Amino acid sequence: MDRPGTSQQSVEKIDKVEMYELREHVPYHPEVTRTSKSYDEESAVQYKSSWESAWMAICQLVNLLHHMQVAIVVFCIWNFALTSESNGVITNLQLHIVFAGTGYQLFLVEAILTIHRHNSWSFQLSADGKRIVHGSLQLVGSVFVIAGTFLALAETDMQINTAHGICGVIALAFSIISLISGIVALFSSKVRLMIKSGPVKILHISVGIFAVSMGLITLVIGFNTDFFRTDREGLATCMMVFVLMTLIYIMIQPIIDVVSTTRKTL
């Protein structure tokens, strides 16, 4: 008979042999030297250099600051519209301020920022995901703009005799054209209609740029009126600067897209 200690030692030797045999089959992984760019074969992801990562973080920070500007302007619009009447009555003019201001400054601005490559909340979405969110925001924004514009026209009995009103009607017309051209561009690229997607996309982006620009300029003119500036000189100036800064920022990516799409189409 074998001694208990002997059998236990033999089992330990067998375990050690099996462990060494398993280790022999483990492939050797040499230490990877860190370079400016490395590639992960399993996930097919190319890592960016430190400078590129830092630049992306800075761009996303600037983008986040613009989102904050958008939120501040929308809050001031709502606060002014809902508190301008001392008796608490909500008129068509106040509803116009809420709907039109929110439509342009929030939904349509965010619709453009959705396709921005450094947008803080949509840069990880796929191309189709960005299109879906962009189209949804544009649809909601267009509904708000249409409702807000017609509320103002009902308040003034369809009389347009100010720069604010003229620019607002022009912005409304081009917003509707942009929405229609966006729908055509979406379906022409998906189902291969007789209409070429390239020219329609260029038309959609160009008309959209002009529509949002006119909408934000209309908003700036509204902040500059005596109706808003009375007892709010500093706030009015601040809102005008915020809206103009947002306008300049959101125009960068669409202009780049127009140029690139035009080159591919020609």
KEKE-3310 file (N, C-alpha, C; in steps of 0.2 Angstrom, whole numbers, plus 5000, padded with zeros to 4 digits):
npx = (5004:5002:5009:4999:5005:5014:5005:4999:5009:5012:5000:5002:5013:5008:4999:5007:5014:5004:5001:5012:5012:5001:5005:5015:5008:5002:5002:5016:5016:5023:5029:5020:5026:5022:5016:5012:5000:4990:4984:4970:4968:4957:4945:4946:4949:4956:4968:4969:4982:4989:4989:4978:4968:4967:4964:4951:4944:4945:4937:4925:4922:4921:4909:4900:4899:4893:4880:4876:4875:4864:4854:4853:4848:4836:4829:4829:4820:4808:4806:4804:4793:4783:4781:4779:4767:4758:4746:4746:4740:4740:4745:4743:4755:4764:4764:4769:4782:4787:4785:4791:4804:4809:4808:4818:4830:4832:4827:4830:4843:4849:4846:4855:4867:4868:4873:4886:4903:4910:4900:4894:4884:4880:4891:4895:4885:4879:4880:4867:4859:4862:4855:4842:4840:4842:4833:4821:4822:4822:4809:4801:4805:4802:4788:4786:4790:4782:4769:4772:4775:4763:4755:4760:4756:4742:4741:4744:4735:4739:4748:4763:4776:4788:4806:4809:4797:4797:4809:4806:4795:4802:4811:4803:4797:4809:4812:4802:4804:4817:4814:4806:4815:4824:4817:4815:4829:4832:4824:4828:4841:4840:4830:4834:4828:4823:4828:4844:4854:4864:4864:4851:4854:4864:4856:4847:4855:4860:4848:4844:4854:4852:4839:4840:4849:4842:4832:4838:4844:4832:4828:4838:4835:4823:4827:4833:4823:4812:4802:4808:4820:4818:4821:4830:4843:4856:4854:4848:4858:4867:4860:4859:4873:4875:4867:4872:4885:4882:4876:4887:4895:4887:4887:4898:4901:4890:4894:4906:4901:4894:4903:4911:4902:4898:4910:4911:4900:4902)
npy = (4994:5011:5025:5038:5051:5049:5047:5059:5068:5063:5067:5081:5082:5078:5088:5099:5096:5096:5109:5115:5110:5116:5129:5129:5129:5142:5156:5167:5184:5198:5213:5228:5241:5258:5269:5283:5279:5265:5248:5238:5222:5213:5221:5229:5243:5258:5266:5283:5296:5305:5319:5320:5315:5324:5336:5332:5332:5345:5351:5345:5351:5364:5362:5358:5370:5378:5371:5374:5388:5388:5383:5393:5404:5399:5397:5410:5416:5409:5413:5427:5427:5421:5429:5442:5448:5457:5453:5439:5434:5424:5427:5427:5433:5430:5416:5415:5419:5409:5397:5400:5404:5393:5384:5388:5391:5380:5367:5367:5371:5361:5351:5353:5353:5339:5332:5336:5333:5333:5334:5333:5324:5316:5311:5298:5291:5281:5284:5283:5283:5297:5303:5300:5306:5319:5321:5320:5330:5341:5340:5342:5355:5362:5361:5368:5381:5384:5385:5395:5406:5408:5411:5424:5431:5430:5438:5451:5453:5448:5457:5463:5473:5475:5473:5462:5454:5452:5445:5434:5428:5425:5416:5406:5401:5396:5386:5377:5373:5367:5356:5348:5346:5339:5327:5322:5320:5310:5299:5297:5293:5281:5272:5273:5282:5291:5303:5311:5309:5317:5331:5334:5333:5343:5354:5353:5355:5368:5376:5374:5380:5393:5395:5393:5402:5414:5413:5414:5426:5434:5431:5438:5451:5452:5452:5464:5474:5487:5481:5470:5475:5485:5489:5479:5480:5475:5461:5459:5462:5453:5441:5443:5442:5429:5422:5425:5420:5406:5405:5407:5396:5384:5385:5380:5365:5362:5369:5364:5351:5354:5358:5346:5337:5343:5342:5328:5326:5333)
npz = (5000:4996:5004:5013:5012:5002:4991:4990:4987:4974:4967:4968:4960:4948:4945:4944:4933:4923:4924:4919:4906:4901:4901:4891:4880:4879:4869:4866:4871:4865:4873:4868:4860:4863:4851:4841:4835:4837:4834:4837:4834:4837:4840:4830:4830:4829:4838:4844:4844:4857:4855:4846:4853:4864:4856:4852:4864:4868:4857:4860:4872:4869:4861:4871:4878:4869:4869:4882:4880:4871:4880:4889:4882:4878:4890:4895:4885:4887:4900:4899:4890:4898:4908:4905:4904:4917:4923:4921:4910:4895:4879:4861:4856:4866:4866:4853:4854:4863:4855:4842:4846:4853:4843:4833:4841:4849:4844:4830:4829:4837:4829:4818:4825:4828:4817:4818:4819:4832:4841:4857:4862:4852:4844:4844:4838:4824:4806:4800:4812:4816:4806:4808:4821:4818:4808:4815:4825:4816:4811:4822:4826:4815:4815:4827:4823:4812:4819:4829:4820:4813:4824:4828:4816:4817:4828:4823:4813:4801:4796:4790:4794:4799:4802:4809:4808:4794:4791:4799:4792:4780:4785:4789:4777:4771:4780:4779:4765:4767:4775:4767:4756:4764:4767:4754:4750:4760:4756:4743:4744:4750:4744:4731:4721:4705:4707:4710:4724:4728:4723:4729:4742:4743:4740:4751:4762:4760:4759:4772:4780:4776:4781:4795:4798:4795:4804:4817:4816:4815:4828:4835:4831:4837:4851:4851:4850:4857:4865:4872:4876:4886:4902:4902:4897:4898:4898:4886:4877:4880:4876:4862:4858:4862:4854:4841:4842:4843:4830:4822:4825:4822:4809:4803:4801:4792:4781:4778:4774:4763:4754:4753:4748:4736:4729:4728:4720:4708)
capx = (5000:5006:5008:4995:5009:5016:5000:4997:5015:5011:4995:5004:5017:5004:4996:5012:5016:4998:5001:5018:5010:4996:5009:5018:5003:5000:5006:5019:5014:5028:5026:5019:5028:5017:5017:5007:4994:4991:4978:4968:4965:4951:4940:4947:4949:4963:4968:4972:4987:4987:4987:4972:4963:4967:4960:4944:4942:4944:4932:4919:4921:4918:4903:4896:4898:4887:4874:4874:4872:4857:4849:4852:4844:4829:4827:4827:4814:4802:4805:4801:4786:4778:4781:4779:4760:4758:4740:4746:4737:4745:4742:4746:4761:4768:4765:4773:4789:4789:4786:4796:4811:4811:4809:4824:4836:4833:4826:4833:4850:4851:4846:4861:4873:4867:4878:4893:4908:4912:4894:4895:4880:4879:4897:4896:4880:4881:4877:4859:4857:4862:4850:4836:4839:4842:4826:4816:4823:4820:4802:4798:4807:4798:4781:4786:4791:4775:4764:4774:4774:4755:4752:4762:4752:4736:4741:4745:4731:4743:4752:4770:4779:4794:4811:4808:4792:4799:4814:4803:4792:4807:4814:4798:4797:4815:4812:4798:4808:4822:4811:4804:4821:4827:4813:4817:4836:4833:4822:4832:4847:4838:4827:4837:4824:4826:4832:4850:4854:4869:4861:4846:4858:4867:4850:4844:4860:4861:4842:4844:4859:4849:4833:4842:4852:4837:4828:4842:4844:4825:4828:4842:4831:4818:4830:4835:4817:4811:4798:4812:4826:4816:4823:4834:4848:4862:4852:4847:4865:4870:4857:4861:4879:4875:4863:4876:4890:4879:4875:4893:4897:4883:4888:4905:4900:4886:4898:4911:4897:4892:4909:4913:4897:4899:4916:4909:4895:4905)
capy = (5000:5018:5030:5044:5057:5048:5048:5067:5071:5061:5071:5087:5082:5078:5095:5104:5094:5098:5116:5117:5108:5121:5135:5128:5131:5149:5160:5173:5191:5203:5220:5232:5248:5263:5274:5288:5276:5258:5245:5233:5217:5210:5225:5233:5250:5261:5271:5289:5299:5309:5325:5320:5314:5331:5340:5330:5334:5352:5352:5343:5356:5370:5361:5358:5377:5380:5369:5378:5395:5387:5382:5399:5408:5396:5399:5418:5417:5406:5417:5433:5426:5419:5434:5449:5451:5457:5450:5432:5431:5421:5430:5424:5435:5426:5409:5416:5420:5403:5392:5401:5404:5386:5380:5389:5391:5373:5361:5367:5372:5355:5346:5354:5350:5332:5330:5339:5327:5333:5335:5329:5318:5312:5309:5290:5288:5279:5289:5282:5286:5304:5305:5299:5311:5325:5322:5320:5337:5346:5340:5345:5362:5365:5362:5374:5387:5386:5387:5402:5411:5410:5414:5431:5433:5431:5443:5457:5453:5446:5463:5462:5479:5476:5469:5456:5450:5450:5440:5428:5425:5422:5410:5400:5398:5392:5380:5372:5370:5363:5350:5344:5343:5333:5321:5319:5317:5304:5293:5296:5289:5274:5268:5274:5285:5294:5309:5310:5311:5322:5338:5336:5334:5350:5359:5353:5359:5375:5379:5373:5385:5400:5395:5393:5409:5419:5412:5416:5434:5436:5431:5444:5457:5452:5454:5471:5478:5490:5477:5466:5479:5489:5487:5473:5482:5470:5454:5459:5462:5446:5436:5444:5439:5421:5419:5426:5415:5400:5405:5406:5389:5379:5385:5377:5359:5362:5372:5358:5346:5356:5358:5339:5334:5346:5339:5321:5326:5335)
capz = (5000:4996:5010:5011:5010:4995:4985:4990:4983:4967:4964:4967:4954:4942:4944:4942:4926:4919:4923:4914:4899:4899:4900:4885:4874:4879:4865:4869:4869:4867:4875:4863:4861:4862:4846:4840:4833:4838:4831:4840:4829:4839:4840:4823:4832:4829:4844:4842:4847:4863:4853:4843:4859:4867:4852:4852:4870:4867:4853:4863:4877:4865:4859:4877:4880:4865:4871:4887:4877:4869:4885:4893:4878:4878:4897:4895:4881:4891:4906:4897:4887:4903:4914:4902:4906:4924:4925:4920:4904:4890:4873:4855:4855:4871:4863:4847:4857:4865:4850:4837:4849:4855:4837:4830:4845:4852:4840:4823:4831:4839:4823:4815:4829:4828:4812:4820:4821:4839:4845:4864:4864:4846:4840:4844:4834:4817:4801:4800:4819:4816:4801:4811:4826:4814:4805:4820:4828:4811:4810:4828:4825:4809:4818:4832:4819:4809:4824:4831:4815:4812:4830:4827:4811:4820:4833:4820:4808:4795:4794:4791:4792:4803:4800:4813:4804:4787:4792:4802:4786:4775:4788:4789:4770:4769:4784:4775:4759:4770:4778:4761:4753:4768:4766:4747:4750:4763:4752:4737:4745:4753:4739:4724:4716:4699:4709:4712:4731:4729:4722:4733:4748:4743:4741:4758:4767:4758:4761:4779:4782:4776:4785:4802:4799:4795:4810:4822:4815:4817:4835:4837:4830:4843:4857:4850:4850:4864:4869:4876:4879:4891:4908:4901:4892:4898:4896:4878:4873:4881:4872:4855:4858:4863:4848:4835:4843:4841:4823:4818:4827:4819:4801:4801:4799:4786:4775:4776:4771:4756:4750:4751:4744:4729:4726:4726:4714:4701)
cpx = (5004:5004:5003:4999:5012:5011:4998:5003:5014:5006:4998:5009:5014:5001:5001:5014:5010:4999:5007:5016:5005:5000:5013:5014:5001:5005:5010:5017:5019:5025:5026:5021:5023:5020:5012:5000:4995:4984:4976:4964:4959:4945:4940:4946:4956:4963:4972:4977:4985:4985:4980:4966:4962:4963:4953:4941:4940:4938:4925:4917:4918:4911:4898:4895:4893:4881:4872:4871:4865:4852:4848:4847:4837:4826:4824:4821:4808:4801:4802:4794:4781:4777:4780:4772:4760:4752:4740:4743:4742:4742:4745:4753:4766:4769:4769:4781:4791:4790:4791:4803:4813:4812:4816:4830:4837:4833:4830:4841:4853:4851:4853:4867:4873:4873:4885:4897:4910:4906:4895:4890:4878:4885:4898:4890:4882:4878:4870:4856:4856:4857:4843:4834:4838:4836:4821:4816:4820:4812:4799:4799:4803:4790:4781:4786:4785:4770:4766:4773:4767:4752:4754:4757:4745:4735:4741:4740:4734:4747:4759:4774:4785:4799:4811:4802:4794:4804:4811:4799:4796:4810:4809:4797:4803:4815:4808:4801:4813:4819:4809:4810:4824:4824:4815:4824:4836:4830:4825:4838:4846:4835:4829:4831:4827:4830:4838:4851:4859:4867:4856:4849:4861:4861:4847:4849:4860:4854:4842:4848:4855:4843:4835:4845:4847:4833:4832:4843:4837:4825:4832:4839:4826:4821:4832:4829:4816:4806:4802:4817:4824:4817:4828:4840:4854:4860:4851:4853:4868:4867:4858:4868:4879:4872:4868:4882:4888:4878:4882:4896:4894:4884:4894:4904:4896:4890:4903:4907:4895:4898:4911:4908:4897:4905:4915:4904:4898:4910)
cpy = (5006:5022:5036:5050:5056:5049:5056:5070:5069:5065:5078:5088:5082:5085:5100:5102:5096:5106:5118:5115:5113:5127:5135:5130:5138:5153:5166:5179:5196:5209:5225:5239:5253:5268:5279:5285:5268:5255:5239:5228:5214:5214:5230:5241:5252:5267:5277:5292:5303:5316:5325:5319:5321:5336:5339:5332:5341:5354:5350:5348:5362:5369:5361:5365:5380:5378:5372:5385:5394:5386:5388:5403:5406:5398:5406:5419:5415:5411:5424:5432:5425:5424:5441:5452:5451:5453:5442:5429:5429:5423:5426:5427:5432:5419:5409:5416:5413:5398:5394:5401:5398:5382:5381:5388:5384:5368:5361:5368:5365:5350:5347:5352:5343:5329:5332:5333:5327:5335:5330:5323:5314:5309:5301:5287:5286:5284:5289:5285:5293:5307:5305:5304:5318:5327:5323:5327:5342:5346:5343:5353:5365:5366:5368:5381:5389:5388:5394:5407:5413:5413:5422:5434:5434:5437:5450:5457:5452:5453:5463:5469:5481:5472:5462:5451:5448:5445:5434:5424:5421:5415:5404:5397:5394:5386:5375:5369:5365:5356:5346:5342:5338:5327:5317:5316:5311:5298:5292:5292:5282:5270:5269:5277:5288:5300:5307:5313:5317:5329:5339:5337:5341:5355:5359:5357:5366:5379:5379:5379:5392:5400:5397:5400:5414:5419:5415:5424:5437:5436:5437:5450:5458:5454:5462:5476:5481:5486:5472:5470:5483:5486:5481:5474:5477:5463:5454:5459:5455:5441:5437:5441:5432:5418:5420:5421:5408:5399:5403:5399:5384:5379:5381:5370:5358:5364:5367:5353:5348:5356:5351:5336:5337:5343:5332:5321:5328:5330)
cpz = (5000:5002:5008:5009:5003:4989:4985:4986:4976:4964:4963:4961:4948:4940:4941:4934:4921:4918:4919:4907:4897:4897:4893:4879:4874:4874:4868:4866:4870:4869:4869:4864:4859:4857:4846:4838:4834:4835:4835:4835:4831:4838:4833:4825:4832:4834:4841:4846:4853:4861:4850:4848:4863:4863:4852:4858:4870:4863:4856:4869:4874:4863:4865:4879:4876:4867:4877:4885:4875:4874:4889:4889:4878:4885:4897:4891:4884:4897:4904:4894:4893:4908:4911:4903:4914:4927:4924:4914:4898:4883:4867:4854:4860:4868:4857:4849:4859:4860:4845:4840:4851:4848:4834:4835:4848:4847:4833:4824:4833:4833:4819:4819:4830:4823:4813:4822:4828:4843:4851:4865:4857:4842:4839:4840:4827:4812:4801:4807:4819:4811:4804:4816:4823:4811:4810:4823:4823:4811:4816:4828:4820:4812:4823:4828:4816:4814:4827:4827:4814:4818:4830:4822:4813:4824:4829:4814:4801:4792:4795:4789:4796:4800:4803:4810:4797:4787:4794:4796:4781:4778:4788:4782:4769:4774:4782:4769:4762:4772:4772:4758:4757:4767:4759:4747:4754:4759:4746:4738:4747:4748:4732:4719:4710:4701:4712:4719:4732:4728:4727:4740:4749:4744:4748:4763:4766:4761:4769:4783:4782:4780:4793:4803:4799:4802:4816:4822:4817:4825:4838:4836:4835:4849:4857:4850:4857:4868:4874:4879:4885:4898:4908:4896:4892:4896:4889:4875:4874:4877:4865:4854:4858:4856:4842:4836:4841:4833:4819:4819:4823:4811:4799:4798:4793:4780:4773:4772:4764:4752:4748:4747:4737:4725:4723:4720:4708:4698)
residu = (MET:ASP:ARG:PRO:GLY:THR:SER:GLN:GLN:SER:VAL:GLU:LYS:ILE:ASP:LYS:VAL:GLU:MET:TYR:GLU:LEU:ARG:GLU:HIS:VAL:PRO:TYR:HIS:PRO:GLU:VAL:THR:ARG:THR:SER:LYS:SER:TYR:ASP:GLU:GLU:SER:ALA:VAL:GLN:TYR:LYS:SER:SER:TRP:GLU:SER:ALA:TRP:MET:ALA:ILE:CYS:GLN:LEU:VAL:ASN:LEU:LEU:HIS:HIS:MET:GLN:VAL:ALA:ILE:VAL:VAL:PHE:CYS:ILE:TRP:ASN:PHE:ALA:LEU:THR:SER:GLU:SER:ASN:GLY:VAL:ILE:THR:ASN:LEU:GLN:LEU:HIS:ILE:VAL:PHE:ALA:GLY:THR:GLY:TYR:GLN:LEU:PHE:LEU:VAL:GLU:ALA:ILE:LEU:THR:ILE:HIS:ARG:HIS:ASN:SER:TRP:SER:PHE:GLN:LEU:SER:ALA:ASP:GLY:LYS:ARG:ILE:VAL:HIS:GLY:SER:LEU:GLN:LEU:VAL:GLY:SER:VAL:PHE:VAL:ILE:ALA:GLY:THR:PHE:LEU:ALA:LEU:ALA:GLU:THR:ASP:MET:GLN:ILE:ASN:THR:ALA:HIS:GLY:ILE:CYS:GLY:VAL:ILE:ALA:LEU:ALA:PHE:SER:ILE:ILE:SER:LEU:ILE:SER:GLY:ILE:VAL:ALA:LEU:PHE:SER:SER:LYS:VAL:ARG:LEU:MET:ILE:LYS:SER:GLY:PRO:VAL:LYS:ILE:LEU:HIS:ILE:SER:VAL:GLY:ILE:PHE:ALA:VAL:SER:MET:GLY:LEU:ILE:THR:LEU:VAL:ILE:GLY:PHE:ASN:THR:ASP:PHE:PHE:ARG:THR:ASP:ARG:GLU:GLY:LEU:ALA:THR:CYS:MET:MET:VAL:PHE:VAL:LEU:MET:THR:LEU:ILE:TYR:ILE:MET:ILE:GLN:PRO:ILE:ILE:ASP:VAL:VAL:SER:THR:THR:ARG:LYS:THR:LEU)
# end
